[in-house]
């Protein structure tokens, strides 16, 4: 075969793998395996000295929105309010009169000064077009006057229970939209048809394969419209020859459909499996909607926002348990962590599902919360790449008294909490090597400062960081006996790179994907 197993380990020195019907049957030296297979009909794939990892899997992203991002007005690389307004004007000039302009991934913290355009500037830039722009965290948005008008929102419209509209000192709408207040605006936008939804998933899967990903844990039901459409799209893509695995979280609003279809966690096949019930407990630190136990250090008038009150969160957990599901809860702030762990403790998972509960993000913790996490046998879904986007401004948000357990990946692993690695794409780049780099360095890839990284005690070794995207992701899906390792009996999923990423952090940034193999099939070749 001609390859090296990256990072060595129990298969150090091996340079060939024999797979049959999608499963690894033997790992060893090329000549040894050729002798074992003498007289048998098999196809040989030459990796020409590539460095091979177990197939990388992103444990938390959104395939549908990643597919949308690949064609949308994207502000990921925008570094000023002026640049953002210029992009809006350019899109408005080539958009038919009166049609919606939508965009995503703006981040005012990357601007100088750190402020986005507000409603009057948005009105001028968009002209007659309704405008709806999603912040990088997907928990705050900007809209112009025409968008508010079409949604029936005025200065007098009250805030919904789980959201808010930004207002100036006089009470006038200023363009900001927070959390579930966004539903009023998305409800009046043109909805994609089935073909557009399928095309978005196809684009995202192909992009993921080109980055060396063999699988993704995703929640797409809010975009796709339901479980039936999601299953149909993935079945058709598979029949069309797209080799990519997905583990699908079920948004809590779709539980009735799951019940009507007789589905529960773990159902599916080697290509698509049903996972936990996805619930939001709070928002994001960037928009100050993540729920903290004490006020924000840079905004003492707010502690964030609970998406659901305690009683409702407990009720949603009980409902999931009654149908055989674990829960996967978005919880960023320590206040949301309290709510989330309380619901998991009140409704134990034992005896209900072999899949674990999932604590998503876990960005602000404390010692007591971490101890409670260790007792629940949950999975912490962490996104290492956040450190490249959120520091240093996040330090001002939370203040010095909370930094001891801020993005505390090393503390979680040392305490025995199983962590899985994801990107939260399209919020962050989907490239898993960027996530691994962030876990190892705790800084941006385009900066050597700070040399030791932010909160350097939480840096991971390269093997630990890679494991987040291999064994960690497998354990999050209760697939630790099937995926995440290169060993006999495991799935023939491989990520083949052009260099050894264990040579140092720079190698992570320079590495290219030679081949992505899924279930023994070459799904991408660079």
Buried (B, 14 or more C-beta within 10 A) or exposed (E): BEBBBBBEEEBEEBBBBBBEEBBBBBBBEBEEBBEEBEEEEEEEBEBEBBBBBBBBBBBBBBBBBBBBBBEBBBBBEBEEBEEBBEBBEEBBEEBEEEEBBBBBBBBBBBBEEEEBBBBEBBBEBBBEBBBBBBBBBBBBBBBBBBBBEBBEBEEEBEEBEBBBBBBEEEEEBBBBBBBBBBEBBBEBBEEBEEEEBBBBBBBBBBBBBBBBBBBBBBBBBBBBBBBEBBBBBBEEBBEEEBBBBBBBBBBBEBBEBBBEBEBBBBBBEBBBBBBBBBBBBBBBBBBBBBBBBBBBBEEEEEBBBBBBEEEBBBBBBEBBBEBBBBBBBBBBBBBBBBBBBBBBEEBEBEEBBEBBBBBBBBBBBBEEBBEBBEEBBBBBBBBBBBBBBBBEBBBBBBBEEBBBBBBBBBBBBEEEBBBBBBBBBBBBBBBBBBBBBBBBBBBBBEEEEBEEBBBEEBBBEBEBBBBBBBBBBBBBBBBBEBBBBBBBEBBBBBBBBBBBBBBEBEBBBBBEBBBBBBBBEBBBEE
